[in-house]
């Protein structure tokens, strides 16, 4: 009974639509109405501005961390449950009950789970994420390569559970980014206004 409650709470925490709430309350905008129409960090930056976008980022990470911490909060000392319960928050973010089962791509929420499970790997993933953006100017590329490297690193360090969950999350993120990946293939993916590739494109227009 307690475990069922934990999974339900984790899903509801993940379902909290940070981008929509911040957009409507503080910016009088809905990120779903412009840009990529996504409620996540990247589109929130574009539509709501950097301050609101940063707030969405931190809240979405917090959702994953809080949800993954529920087993400890409810005094269930099972380290594996941190990752497994955290997945419920990923599902909640992507298919929010408050948004008619639509939502974001769950990159930041997935990172929040990693923060709860292995803070060092969270730092490594964040470093990879930022580095890829600075090189490619593509958030979508960073969103795929970060989890990929964590999956590889997890298997290398014999953390089979994290490696398996990271692979599952990676496949889910690839699915959620399928349109972005097609645009990357076509050379039409949206770029952030900084980074090496962005500067290269600006010089060769």
N, CA, C and O of each residue as an XYZ file, in Angstrom:
820
protein
N       0.835     -1.210      0.000
C       0.000      0.000      0.000
C       0.868      1.258      0.000
O       0.625      2.195     -0.761
N       1.891      1.263      0.875
C       2.779      2.416      0.947
C       3.528      2.610     -0.369
O       3.712      3.738     -0.826
N       3.960      1.497     -0.975
C       4.696      1.580     -2.234
C       3.811      2.114     -3.354
O       4.267      2.900     -4.185
N       2.557      1.695     -3.382
C       1.623      2.206     -4.394
C       1.429      3.708     -4.235
O       1.378      4.442     -5.221
N       1.320      4.159     -2.999
C       1.175      5.589     -2.722
C       2.395      6.362     -3.199
O       2.269      7.460     -3.741
N       3.576      5.788     -2.996
C       4.814      6.442     -3.418
C       4.833      6.631     -4.932
O       5.189      7.704     -5.419
N       4.455      5.602     -5.673
C       4.450      5.708     -7.136
C       3.425      6.738     -7.612
O       3.691      7.492     -8.549
N       2.267      6.773     -6.977
C       1.247      7.763     -7.347
C       1.745      9.173     -7.063
O       1.585     10.069     -7.891
N       2.345      9.371     -5.898
C       2.891     10.690     -5.552
C       3.994     11.098     -6.518
O       4.062     12.253     -6.939
N       4.859     10.148     -6.869
C       5.948     10.447     -7.807
C       5.396     10.885     -9.158
O       5.898     11.828     -9.770
N       4.358     10.190     -9.616
C       3.730     10.576    -10.884
C       3.126     11.972    -10.795
O       3.281     12.775    -11.716
N       2.443     12.265     -9.703
C       1.805     13.577     -9.540
C       2.845     14.688     -9.434
O       2.647     15.779     -9.969
N       3.949     14.414     -8.748
C       5.034     15.402     -8.670
C       5.584     15.669    -10.064
O       5.786     16.821    -10.449
N       5.824     14.606    -10.817
C       6.313     14.773    -12.182
C       5.319     15.492    -13.072
O       5.707     16.181    -14.016
N       4.039     15.334    -12.775
C       2.990     15.950    -13.600
C       2.866     17.455    -13.399
O       2.260     18.143    -14.221
N       3.438     17.972    -12.307
C       3.319     19.412    -12.044
C       3.910     20.196    -13.215
O       5.107     20.083    -13.477
N       3.099     20.989    -13.929
C       3.561     21.663    -15.152
C       4.293     22.974    -14.854
O       3.713     24.055    -14.958
N       5.548     22.870    -14.490
C       6.326     24.044    -14.077
C       6.287     25.163    -15.103
O       6.033     26.320    -14.766
N       6.543     24.807    -16.369
C       6.594     25.829    -17.407
C       5.280     26.561    -17.583
O       5.257     27.780    -17.751
N       4.184     25.818    -17.546
C       2.863     26.427    -17.719
C       2.524     27.327    -16.536
O       2.038     28.442    -16.726
N       2.776     26.855    -15.316
C       2.454     27.632    -14.117
C       3.274     28.911    -14.063
O       2.724     29.991    -13.849
N       4.580     28.800    -14.255
C       5.438     29.990    -14.216
C       5.070     30.946    -15.337
O       5.024     32.160    -15.135
N       4.809     30.402    -16.514
C       4.441     31.251    -17.640
C       3.165     32.029    -17.397
O       3.108     33.230    -17.657
N       2.150     31.360    -16.904
C       0.855     32.022    -16.696
C       0.879     32.983    -15.508
O       0.334     34.084    -15.589
N       1.504     32.574    -14.415
C       1.468     33.380    -13.192
C       2.384     34.590    -13.278
O       1.994     35.691    -12.890
N       3.598     34.400    -13.783
C       4.594     35.468    -13.733
C       4.810     36.184    -15.061
O       5.233     37.340    -15.078
N       4.526     35.514    -16.168
C       4.803     36.115    -17.481
C       3.543     36.340    -18.308
O       3.601     36.942    -19.380
N       2.417     35.863    -17.816
C       1.145     35.976    -18.534
C       1.246     35.411    -19.946
O       0.658     35.933    -20.893
N       2.012     34.326    -20.055
C       2.163     33.621    -21.323
C       2.098     32.127    -21.050
O       2.323     31.668    -19.931
N       1.787     31.388    -22.094
C       1.799     29.930    -22.009
C       2.828     29.423    -23.020
O       2.668     29.666    -24.216
N       3.882     28.723    -22.576
C       4.906     28.263    -23.518
C       4.363     27.332    -24.591
O       5.014     27.111    -25.612
N       3.186     26.789    -24.366
C       2.590     25.912    -25.377
C       2.045     26.689    -26.565
O       1.706     26.100    -27.591
N       1.958     28.012    -26.430
C       1.370     28.831    -27.488
C       2.395     29.382    -28.473
O       2.019     30.035    -29.446
N       3.685     29.132    -28.240
C       4.708     29.716    -29.108
C       5.925     28.800    -29.159
O       6.015     27.815    -28.426
N       6.860     29.146    -30.044
C       8.087     28.367    -30.173
C       7.796     26.941    -30.593
O       7.070     26.694    -31.556
N       8.381     26.002    -29.850
C       8.163     24.581    -30.144
C       6.898     24.052    -29.482
O       6.552     22.882    -29.643
N       6.203     24.919    -28.730
C       4.969     24.570    -28.017
C       5.211     23.550    -26.893
O       4.274     22.908    -26.419
N       6.463     23.409    -26.478
C       6.818     22.473    -25.416
C       6.847     23.198    -24.079
O       7.126     24.396    -24.029
N       6.559     22.480    -22.991
C       6.515     23.120    -21.672
C       7.859     23.084    -20.952
O       7.970     23.570    -19.827
N       8.881     22.512    -21.591
C      10.162     22.321    -20.930
C      11.044     23.552    -20.896
O      10.634     24.649    -21.274
N      12.279     23.340    -20.431
C      13.213     24.439    -20.191
C      13.554     25.214    -21.454
O      13.507     26.444    -21.461
N      13.898     24.502    -22.523
C      14.374     25.177    -23.734
C      13.327     26.125    -24.298
O      13.628     27.281    -24.595
N      12.109     25.645    -24.444
C      11.062     26.513    -24.983
C      10.668     27.592    -23.993
O      10.281     28.689    -24.396
N      10.761     27.299    -22.696
C      10.478     28.326    -21.684
C      11.481     29.465    -21.780
O      11.117     30.630    -21.617
N      12.742     29.135    -22.043
C      13.750     30.176    -22.265
C      13.359     31.054    -23.448
O      13.431     32.281    -23.380
N      12.945     30.405    -24.528
C      12.623     31.150    -25.747
C      11.384     32.026    -25.564
O      11.364     33.181    -25.989
N      10.363     31.476    -24.936
C       9.064     32.151    -24.865
C       8.941     33.047    -23.641
O       8.401     34.149    -23.730
N       9.436     32.583    -22.499
C       9.239     33.300    -21.234
C      10.435     34.145    -20.824
O      10.303     35.042    -19.991
N      11.609     33.866    -21.402
C      12.803     34.621    -21.039
C      13.735     33.815    -20.141
O      13.340     32.780    -19.604
N      14.978     34.290    -19.976
C      15.992     33.516    -19.248
C      15.702     33.307    -17.770
O      16.006     32.243    -17.230
N      15.119     34.300    -17.105
C      14.848     34.149    -15.667
C      13.781     33.082    -15.442
O      13.955     32.176    -14.627
N      12.688     33.201    -16.167
C      11.623     32.201    -16.048
C      12.103     30.837    -16.528
O      11.762     29.811    -15.939
N      12.892     30.827    -17.594
C      13.424     29.565    -18.108
C      14.307     28.862    -17.095
O      14.251     27.641    -16.953
N      15.125     29.640    -16.389
C      15.983     29.065    -15.347
C      15.148     28.514    -14.203
O      15.461     27.459    -13.652
N      14.088     29.227    -13.846
C      13.187     28.749    -12.790
C      12.538     27.429    -13.189
O      12.415     26.520    -12.367
N      12.125     27.324    -14.443
C      11.532     26.079    -14.937
C      12.551     24.949    -14.868
O      12.222     23.831    -14.472
N      13.790     25.243    -15.256
C      14.850     24.239    -15.201
C      15.016     23.688    -13.787
O      15.026     22.474    -13.584
N      15.145     24.588    -12.815
C      15.369     24.152    -11.439
C      14.163     23.393    -10.883
O      14.323     22.406    -10.165
N      12.965     23.854    -11.213
C      11.768     23.161    -10.732
C      11.633     21.771    -11.344
O      11.236     20.824    -10.666
N      11.966     21.653    -12.631
C      11.866     20.346    -13.277
C      12.910     19.372    -12.735
O      12.631     18.184    -12.574
N      14.110     19.875    -12.455
C      15.118     19.031    -11.802
C      14.634     18.627    -10.416
O      14.755     17.468    -10.018
N      14.083     19.597     -9.686
C      13.589     19.335     -8.333
C      12.498     18.271     -8.332
O      12.428     17.449     -7.419
N      11.649     18.287     -9.353
C      10.590     17.274     -9.444
C      11.184     15.870     -9.452
O      10.722     14.982     -8.737
N      12.213     15.687    -10.272
C      12.850     14.379    -10.343
C      13.523     13.992     -9.045
O      13.415     12.850     -8.598
N      14.223     14.946     -8.433
C      14.932     14.672     -7.181
C      13.961     14.360     -6.050
O      14.165     13.413     -5.291
N      12.909     15.158     -5.941
C      11.924     14.944     -4.881
C      11.209     13.609     -5.050
O      11.035     12.861     -4.087
N      10.799     13.317     -6.272
C      10.101     12.052     -6.525
C      11.003     10.859     -6.212
O      10.571      9.890     -5.587
N      12.260     10.940     -6.653
C      13.198      9.842     -6.417
C      13.534      9.676     -4.940
O      13.948      8.598     -4.512
N      13.358     10.733     -4.167
C      13.660     10.695     -2.731
C      12.500     10.168     -1.893
O      12.652      9.967     -0.688
N      11.359      9.944     -2.507
C      10.178      9.496     -1.756
C      10.404      8.199     -0.973
O       9.941      8.099      0.164
N      11.100      7.194     -1.540
C      11.340      5.991     -0.731
C      12.068      6.290      0.580
O      11.753      5.701      1.614
N      13.038      7.202      0.540
C      13.754      7.569      1.764
C      12.850      8.357      2.707
O      12.891      8.165      3.923
N      12.034      9.244      2.140
C      11.116     10.038      2.964
C      10.121      9.134      3.690
O       9.754      9.390      4.837
N       9.692      8.072      3.002
C       8.737      7.130      3.595
C       9.432      5.970      4.316
O       8.800      4.975      4.671
N      10.735      6.115      4.522
C      11.516      5.143      5.299
C      11.500      3.744      4.685
O      11.324      2.741      5.376
N      11.689      3.712      3.373
C      11.876      2.433      2.689
C      13.322      2.407      2.193
O      13.615      2.972      1.139
N      14.223      1.771      2.923
C      15.656      1.829      2.608
C      16.043      0.904      1.459
O      16.697     -0.118      1.666
N      15.639      1.265      0.270
C      15.950      0.472     -0.916
C      16.495      1.418     -1.977
O      15.744      2.174     -2.594
N      17.817      1.368     -2.185
C      18.460      2.320     -3.097
C      17.946      2.169     -4.526
O      17.871      3.147     -5.269
N      17.596      0.948     -4.907
C      17.101      0.720     -6.265
C      15.799      1.460     -6.522
O      15.535      1.885     -7.646
N      14.986      1.616     -5.490
C      13.699      2.296     -5.648
C      13.860      3.765     -6.012
O      12.954      4.361     -6.594
N      15.000      4.352     -5.677
C      15.250      5.751     -6.047
C      15.083      5.923     -7.552
O      14.428      6.860     -8.009
N      15.678      5.012     -8.318
C      15.588      5.092     -9.777
C      14.220      4.654    -10.286
O      13.644      5.293    -11.167
N      13.712      3.579     -9.735
C      12.455      3.021    -10.239
C      11.281      3.957     -9.967
O      10.447      4.187    -10.843
N      11.219      4.495     -8.749
C      10.162      5.460     -8.424
C      10.348      6.737     -9.236
O       9.375      7.355     -9.667
N      11.600      7.126     -9.440
C      11.871      8.323    -10.232
C      11.287      8.248    -11.629
O      10.874      9.262    -12.192
N      11.253      7.043    -12.192
C      10.684      6.883    -13.533
C       9.226      7.307    -13.590
O       8.747      7.755    -14.632
N       8.521      7.169    -12.479
C       7.119      7.607    -12.444
C       7.024      9.112    -12.652
O       6.073      9.600    -13.262
N       8.016      9.853    -12.142
C       8.035     11.306    -12.348
C       8.326     11.648    -13.801
O       7.782     12.615    -14.334
N       9.181     10.861    -14.445
C       9.464     11.062    -15.871
C       8.186     10.876    -16.682
O       7.877     11.677    -17.564
N       7.453      9.820    -16.378
C       6.178      9.575    -17.063
C       5.207     10.717    -16.784
O       4.501     11.173    -17.683
N       5.176     11.177    -15.531
C       4.292     12.285    -15.177
C       4.623     13.559    -15.925
O       3.726     14.271    -16.376
N       5.915     13.851    -16.060
C       6.310     15.067    -16.778
C       5.937     14.978    -18.257
O       5.471     15.953    -18.847
N       6.142     13.817    -18.843
C       5.871     13.650    -20.275
C       4.384     13.502    -20.575
O       3.915     13.898    -21.642
N       3.644     12.926    -19.619
C       2.214     12.682    -19.820
C       1.466     13.155    -18.573
O       0.956     12.354    -17.790
N       1.417     14.466    -18.413
C       0.865     15.065    -17.195
C      -0.654     14.944    -17.132
O      -1.359     15.258    -18.091
N      -1.134     14.487    -15.995
C      -2.579     14.394    -15.786
C      -3.219     15.778    -15.778
O      -4.413     15.912    -16.048
N      -2.432     16.808    -15.471
C      -2.947     18.178    -15.423
C      -2.979     18.846    -16.799
O      -3.548     19.926    -16.952
N      -2.368     18.201    -17.803
C      -2.327     18.760    -19.160
C      -2.907     17.773    -20.168
O      -2.450     17.686    -21.307
N      -3.921     17.033    -19.728
C      -4.584     16.058    -20.596
C      -3.589     15.043    -21.153
O      -3.671     14.644    -22.314
N      -2.651     14.635    -20.302
C      -1.660     13.610    -20.617
C      -0.727     14.008    -21.764
O      -0.307     13.178    -22.570
N      -0.420     15.302    -21.808
C       0.663     15.791    -22.658
C       1.725     16.366    -21.720
O       1.514     16.439    -20.509
N       2.854     16.769    -22.276
C       3.888     17.323    -21.406
C       5.195     17.561    -22.128
O       5.232     17.698    -23.351
N       6.265     17.607    -21.360
C       7.582     17.899    -21.908
C       8.360     16.639    -22.245
O       7.815     15.536    -22.272
N       9.641     16.828    -22.499
C      10.485     15.710    -22.929
C      11.219     15.041    -21.777
O      11.844     13.996    -21.957
N      11.145     15.644    -20.591
C      11.598     15.007    -19.338
C      13.107     14.922    -19.179
O      13.596     14.073    -18.433
N      13.852     15.773    -19.857
C      15.312     15.752    -19.714
C      15.724     16.224    -18.323
O      16.480     15.540    -17.633
N      15.229     17.392    -17.909
C      15.605     17.945    -16.606
C      15.090     17.068    -15.466
O      15.783     16.887    -14.465
N      13.898     16.532    -15.607
C      13.347     15.660    -14.569
C      14.178     14.389    -14.433
O      14.400     13.906    -13.323
N      14.634     13.851    -15.552
C      15.519     12.684    -15.515
C      16.830     13.019    -14.816
O      17.362     12.213    -14.053
N      17.344     14.215    -15.082
C      18.576     14.649    -14.418
C      18.374     14.752    -12.910
O      19.282     14.453    -12.135
N      17.194     15.172    -12.502
C      16.892     15.271    -11.077
C      16.917     13.921    -10.383
O      17.329     13.822     -9.227
N      16.483     12.890    -11.077
C      16.554     11.533    -10.523
C      18.007     11.133    -10.314
O      18.365     10.566     -9.282
N      18.836     11.434    -11.302
C      20.263     11.126    -11.201
C      20.900     11.863    -10.029
O      21.769     11.317     -9.349
N      20.474     13.092     -9.791
C      20.989     13.865     -8.656
C      20.688     13.162     -7.336
O      21.531     13.136     -6.439
N      19.502     12.598     -7.216
C      19.130     11.892     -5.988
C      19.895     10.587     -5.829
O      20.222     10.184     -4.713
N      20.179      9.929     -6.947
C      20.805      8.603     -6.907
C      22.325      8.669     -6.822
O      22.944      7.950     -6.037
N      22.922      9.538     -7.639
C      24.383      9.627     -7.710
C      24.775     11.059     -8.075
O      24.872     11.386     -9.258
N      25.000     11.914     -7.078
C      25.313     13.327     -7.349
C      26.539     13.524     -8.238
O      26.574     14.459     -9.038
N      27.546     12.655     -8.109
C      28.738     12.783     -8.947
C      28.389     12.577    -10.412
O      28.845     13.330    -11.272
N      27.588     11.569    -10.698
C      27.171     11.331    -12.079
C      26.301     12.476    -12.590
O      26.321     12.791    -13.780
N      25.541     13.096    -11.696
C      24.754     14.270    -12.089
C      25.680     15.389    -12.551
O      25.411     16.041    -13.560
N      26.760     15.614    -11.825
C      27.733     16.647    -12.206
C      28.373     16.292    -13.546
O      28.550     17.158    -14.403
N      28.719     15.019    -13.723
C      29.315     14.580    -14.986
C      28.330     14.780    -16.138
O      28.700     15.292    -17.194
N      27.082     14.376    -15.932
C      26.063     14.526    -16.974
C      25.839     15.990    -17.316
O      25.685     16.340    -18.486
N      25.819     16.849    -16.300
C      25.621     18.283    -16.523
C      26.785     18.875    -17.302
O      26.591     19.719    -18.176
N      27.998     18.428    -16.980
C      29.187     18.910    -17.686
C      29.149     18.497    -19.148
O      29.455     19.295    -20.034
N      28.774     17.249    -19.399
C      28.647     16.768    -20.777
C      27.570     17.552    -21.511
O      27.765     17.966    -22.654
N      26.442     17.753    -20.857
C      25.314     18.474    -21.454
C      25.739     19.876    -21.884
O      25.496     20.284    -23.019
N      26.371     20.606    -20.975
C      26.799     21.978    -21.266
C      27.856     21.986    -22.360
O      27.821     22.836    -23.249
N      28.797     21.043    -22.302
C      29.875     20.990    -23.296
C      29.326     20.736    -24.693
O      29.763     21.360    -25.661
N      28.367     19.820    -24.797
C      27.783     19.513    -26.106
C      27.040     20.724    -26.659
O      27.114     21.002    -27.855
N      26.327     21.444    -25.800
C      25.632     22.651    -26.255
C      26.635     23.692    -26.742
O      26.416     24.327    -27.773
N      27.732     23.872    -26.010
C      28.736     24.866    -26.393
C      29.407     24.511    -27.714
O      29.891     25.395    -28.421
N      29.438     23.234    -28.050
C      30.044     22.811    -29.312
C      29.018     22.800    -30.443
O      29.271     23.354    -31.513
N      27.866     22.176    -30.215
C      26.890     21.964    -31.291
C      25.802     23.029    -31.366
O      25.130     23.157    -32.390
N      25.623     23.798    -30.285
C      24.539     24.793    -30.187
C      23.152     24.151    -30.260
O      22.168     24.816    -30.581
N      23.086     22.849    -29.958
C      21.810     22.126    -30.031
C      21.488     21.492    -28.685
O      22.215     20.615    -28.219
N      20.411     21.927    -28.067
C      19.980     21.334    -26.801
C      19.544     19.888    -27.018
O      19.785     19.029    -26.169
N      18.912     19.624    -28.140
C      18.444     18.264    -28.425
C      19.605     17.280    -28.496
O      19.500     16.158    -28.001
N      20.704     17.693    -29.105
C      21.881     16.834    -29.189
C      22.432     16.545    -27.797
O      22.782     15.408    -27.479
N      22.505     17.587    -26.970
C      22.997     17.426    -25.601
C      22.072     16.532    -24.788
O      22.524     15.769    -23.935
N      20.784     16.630    -25.056
C      19.792     15.845    -24.314
C      19.908     14.352    -24.595
O      19.473     13.533    -23.785
N      20.485     13.998    -25.723
C      20.685     12.595    -26.078
C      22.068     12.112    -25.647
O      22.198     11.024    -25.085
N      23.096     12.913    -25.906
C      24.463     12.478    -25.621
C      24.752     12.398    -24.128
O      25.531     11.550    -23.692
N      24.127     13.282    -23.333
C      24.325     13.233    -21.886
C      23.898     11.893    -21.297
O      24.710     11.222    -20.662
N      22.643     11.488    -21.490
C      22.195     10.180    -20.990
C      22.962      9.010    -21.599
O      23.186      8.002    -20.929
N      23.365      9.136    -22.865
C      24.142      8.063    -23.496
C      25.452      7.835    -22.753
O      25.821      6.694    -22.473
N      26.153      8.917    -22.436
C      27.425      8.797    -21.733
C      27.230      8.264    -20.317
O      28.064      7.505    -19.823
N      26.143      8.650    -19.664
C      25.864      8.135    -18.322
C      25.578      6.637    -18.378
O      26.022      5.889    -17.507
N      24.849      6.199    -19.384
C      24.582      4.763    -19.535
C      25.890      3.996    -19.722
O      26.106      2.961    -19.091
N      26.760      4.510    -20.591
C      28.052      3.855    -20.836
C      28.895      3.842    -19.566
O      29.480      2.817    -19.214
N      28.956      4.973    -18.883
C      29.749      5.083    -17.660
C      29.209      4.163    -16.566
O      29.980      3.581    -15.803
N      27.901      4.034    -16.492
C      27.284      3.171    -15.479
C      27.664      1.708    -15.696
O      28.026      1.005    -14.752
N      27.579      1.263    -16.934
C      27.969     -0.121    -17.222
C      29.469     -0.322    -16.987
O      29.896     -1.374    -16.513
N      30.258      0.695    -17.324
C      31.714      0.606    -17.124
C      32.054      0.457    -15.647
O      32.994     -0.255    -15.293
N      31.292      1.127    -14.784
C      31.541      1.057    -13.341
C      30.722     -0.053    -12.670
O      30.665     -0.136    -11.443
N      30.094     -0.896    -13.482
C      29.345     -2.066    -13.004
C      28.115     -1.706    -12.173
O      27.680     -2.486    -11.326
N      27.565     -0.532    -12.417
C      26.278     -0.199    -11.802
C      25.204     -0.608    -12.803
O      24.702      0.203    -13.581
N      24.872     -1.889    -12.755
C      23.987     -2.445    -13.773
C      22.585     -1.856    -13.704
O      21.929     -1.680    -14.731
N      22.133     -1.555    -12.507
C      20.793     -0.979    -12.369
C      20.732      0.397    -13.018
O      19.841      0.666    -13.824
N      21.681      1.273    -12.667
C      21.691      2.609    -13.263
C      21.895      2.518    -14.763
O      21.264      3.253    -15.523
N      22.779      1.611    -15.200
C      23.002      1.452    -16.635
C      21.733      1.052    -17.363
O      21.446      1.556    -18.449
N      20.973      0.146    -16.764
C      19.725     -0.311    -17.383
C      18.678      0.796    -17.408
O      18.016      1.011    -18.423
N      18.531      1.498    -16.284
C      17.556      2.593    -16.217
C      17.969      3.727    -17.148
O      17.126      4.311    -17.828
N      19.276      4.044    -17.180
C      19.765      5.112    -18.059
C      19.520      4.764    -19.521
O      19.185      5.638    -20.320
N      19.686      3.495    -19.874
C      19.413      3.059    -21.248
C      17.929      3.193    -21.568
O      17.556      3.633    -22.656
N      17.093      2.814    -20.619
C      15.643      2.949    -20.801
C      15.253      4.412    -20.983
O      14.466      4.748    -21.868
N      15.810      5.281    -20.136
C      15.533      6.722    -20.244
C      16.055      7.258    -21.571
O      15.395      8.070    -22.218
N      17.247      6.801    -21.980
C      17.819      7.235    -23.254
C      16.889      6.898    -24.412
O      16.643      7.742    -25.274
N      16.374      5.681    -24.439
C      15.458      5.282    -25.510
C      14.191      6.132    -25.490
O      13.671      6.514    -26.538
N      13.708      6.420    -24.296
C      12.522      7.268    -24.164
C      12.809      8.677    -24.681
O      11.978      9.268    -25.371
N      13.990      9.217    -24.347
C      14.349     10.564    -24.797
C      14.546     10.607    -26.308
O      14.192     11.593    -26.953
N      15.106      9.549    -26.870
C      15.237      9.478    -28.330
C      13.849      9.531    -28.970
O      13.637     10.228    -29.962
N      12.914      8.788    -28.389
C      11.541      8.813    -28.902
C      10.931     10.205    -28.774
O      10.297     10.690    -29.711
N      11.115     10.844    -27.636
C      10.542     12.170    -27.410
C      11.203     13.232    -28.291
O      10.604     14.268    -28.576
N      12.446     12.969    -28.722
C      13.178     13.926    -29.560
C      13.197     13.501    -31.035
O      14.013     14.001    -31.809
N      12.321     12.601    -31.421
C      12.374     12.071    -32.778
C      12.246     13.159    -33.838
O      12.896     13.075    -34.880
N      11.427     14.174    -33.596
C      11.297     15.259    -34.570
C      12.566     16.104    -34.606
O      12.985     16.553    -35.672
N      13.180     16.322    -33.438
C      14.440     17.060    -33.386
C      15.530     16.317    -34.150
O      16.305     16.927    -34.887
N      15.587     15.005    -33.972
C      16.609     14.208    -34.644
C      16.424     14.250    -36.156
O      17.400     14.252    -36.906
N      15.176     14.285    -36.601
C      14.923     14.401    -38.037
C      15.388     15.757    -38.548
O      15.936     15.855    -39.646
N      15.169     16.812    -37.749
C      15.627     18.147    -38.153
C      17.153     18.229    -38.149
O      17.741     18.901    -38.997
N      17.789     17.554    -37.205
C      19.256     17.517    -37.206
C      19.744     16.864    -38.492
O      20.679     17.352    -39.127
N      19.118     15.771    -38.869
C      19.470     15.072    -40.102
C      19.280     15.967    -41.317
O      20.072     15.923    -42.258
N      18.221     16.786    -41.292
C      17.925     17.675    -42.425
C      18.688     18.990    -42.362
O      18.637     19.785    -43.301
N      19.398     19.224    -41.259
C      20.138     20.476    -41.100
C      19.261     21.658    -40.765
O      19.636     22.799    -41.032
N      18.092     21.408    -40.182
C      17.149     22.498    -39.887
C      16.832     22.621    -38.397
O      15.887     23.317    -38.027
N      17.602     21.962    -37.546
C      17.327     22.011    -36.113
C      17.550     23.417    -35.561
O      18.472     24.118    -35.978
N      16.692     23.824    -34.615
C      16.848     25.121    -33.967
C      18.135     25.154    -33.146
O      18.476     24.187    -32.464
N      18.841     26.277    -33.222
C      20.091     26.444    -32.488
C      19.907     27.458    -31.373
O      19.138     28.410    -31.505
N      20.621     27.246    -30.272
C      20.678     28.288    -29.245
C      21.606     29.382    -29.762
O      22.514     29.091    -30.542
N      21.402     30.645    -29.345
C      22.178     31.758    -29.916
C      23.583     31.893    -29.335
O      24.028     32.998    -29.026
N      24.275     30.776    -29.189
C      25.673     30.779    -28.745
C      26.257     29.410    -29.074
O      25.543     28.508    -29.511
N      27.543     29.269    -28.864
C      28.192     27.995    -29.161
C      28.942     28.033    -30.478
O      28.720     28.917    -31.305
N      29.833     27.068    -30.669
C      30.705     27.054    -31.839
C      29.929     26.901    -33.142
O      30.208     27.599    -34.117
N      28.962     25.996    -33.164
C      28.229     25.771    -34.409
C      27.369     26.972    -34.770
O      27.235     27.311    -35.946
N      26.790     27.614    -33.772
C      25.998     28.817    -34.032
C      26.875     29.903    -34.646
O      26.476     30.557    -35.609
N      28.068     30.095    -34.089
C      28.986     31.101    -34.620
C      29.412     30.746    -36.038
O      29.543     31.622    -36.893
N      29.625     29.469    -36.278
C      29.996     29.020    -37.623
C      28.877     29.326    -38.614
O      29.135     29.826    -39.709
N      27.641     29.030    -38.236
C      26.505     29.283    -39.120
C      26.336     30.775    -39.388
O      26.007     31.180    -40.503
N      26.562     31.589    -38.359
C      26.435     33.035    -38.528
C      27.467     33.571    -39.515
O      27.170     34.470    -40.302
N      28.660     33.027    -39.474
C      29.732     33.497    -40.358
C      29.545     33.041    -41.796
O      30.071     33.665    -42.718
N      28.805     31.964    -41.993
C      28.688     31.393    -43.333
C      27.281     31.526    -43.910
O      26.892     30.767    -44.797
N      26.524     32.494    -43.402
C      25.202     32.755    -43.965
C      25.313     33.594    -45.227
O      24.299     33.916    -45.846
